[in-house]
Amino acid sequence: MTIDKIGGAANIQQKSNVRHNEKVSNIGYDRVDISKASEIALQNEKLISIIKDTPDVREEKVAEAKKRLELYMQEGALREEVLNSLANSIIDSMPTEN
């Protein structure tokens, strides 16, 4: 199958007379506005990337927590000072009556 030229090079138009619009040329700059939703989406993408790069389990923190818990355990029960500290924290967090 062949496609024949329609009109050949005779259909190519010569340079047309284009007038310069003074109003447009005096602006001098372009401007792009990014919507708030787009900015939030970009921030979310950055945060997701950071989260994906962070390991799920930090082994050193788990080992430290286990060690500290073992120090506070005594024959299967929490030490008295830990219980007192916990009770004081709960009492301190309760609202006071005026």
C-alpha positions as CSV (number, residue, x, y, z in Angstrom):
1,M,0.0,0.0,0.0
2,T,1.3,3.4,-0.9
3,I,0.2,6.9,0.2
4,D,0.4,9.6,-2.4
5,K,1.2,13.2,-1.6
6,I,-1.7,15.5,-1.8
7,G,-0.6,18.7,-3.5
8,G,3.1,18.1,-2.8
9,A,5.2,21.0,-1.6
10,A,2.8,23.5,-3.1
11,N,0.6,23.3,0.0
12,I,3.3,24.6,2.4
13,Q,2.5,28.1,3.3
14,Q,5.0,30.8,3.5
15,K,5.6,32.8,6.7
16,S,2.4,34.6,7.7
17,N,2.3,38.2,9.0
18,V,2.1,37.7,12.8
19,R,1.6,40.9,14.8
20,H,3.3,41.3,18.1
21,N,0.9,41.9,21.0
22,E,2.3,44.6,23.3
23,K,0.1,43.7,26.2
24,V,1.5,40.2,26.4
25,S,5.1,41.1,25.9
26,N,5.1,43.7,28.8
27,I,4.2,41.1,31.5
28,G,7.7,39.8,31.7
29,Y,7.3,36.7,33.8
30,D,5.4,33.4,34.2
31,R,3.7,32.2,37.4
32,V,2.8,28.8,38.6
33,D,0.5,28.2,41.6
34,I,0.6,24.9,43.4
35,S,-2.6,23.9,45.2
36,K,-2.5,23.2,48.9
37,A,-3.7,19.6,48.1
38,S,-0.6,19.1,45.9
39,E,1.7,20.5,48.5
40,I,0.2,18.1,51.1
41,A,0.5,15.2,48.6
42,L,4.2,16.0,48.1
43,Q,4.8,16.1,51.8
44,N,3.0,12.8,52.2
45,E,5.2,11.2,49.5
46,K,8.3,12.4,51.3
47,L,7.1,11.0,54.7
48,I,6.1,7.7,53.1
49,S,9.6,7.4,51.6
50,I,11.2,8.1,55.0
51,I,8.9,5.5,56.7
52,K,9.7,2.9,54.0
53,D,13.5,3.5,54.5
54,T,13.2,3.1,58.3
55,P,13.6,-0.5,59.6
56,D,10.4,-2.0,61.2
57,V,12.2,-3.2,64.3
58,R,15.1,-1.5,65.9
59,E,16.9,-4.5,67.5
60,E,19.0,-2.4,69.8
61,K,16.0,-0.8,71.3
62,V,14.2,-4.1,71.8
63,A,17.3,-5.6,73.5
64,E,17.6,-2.5,75.8
65,A,13.9,-2.7,76.8
66,K,14.3,-6.4,77.6
67,K,17.3,-5.7,79.7
68,R,15.6,-3.0,81.6
69,L,12.5,-5.1,82.2
70,E,14.6,-7.9,83.5
71,L,16.2,-5.5,86.0
72,Y,12.8,-4.5,87.3
73,M,11.6,-8.1,87.6
74,Q,12.1,-10.0,90.8
75,E,10.9,-13.5,91.1
76,G,8.1,-12.8,88.5
77,A,6.8,-9.7,90.2
78,L,7.6,-6.0,89.6
79,R,9.8,-4.4,92.2
80,E,8.0,-2.3,94.8
81,E,9.7,1.0,93.8
82,V,8.4,0.5,90.2
83,L,4.9,0.0,91.4
84,N,5.1,3.0,93.7
85,S,6.4,5.1,90.8
86,L,3.6,3.9,88.6
87,A,1.0,4.6,91.3
88,N,2.4,8.1,91.8
89,S,2.3,8.9,88.1
90,I,-1.3,7.8,87.9
91,I,-2.2,10.0,90.9
92,D,-0.4,13.0,89.5
93,S,-2.2,12.7,86.2
94,M,-5.7,12.7,87.8
95,P,-7.6,16.0,87.7
96,T,-7.8,17.8,91.0
97,E,-11.0,19.2,92.4
98,N,-11.1,23.0,93.1
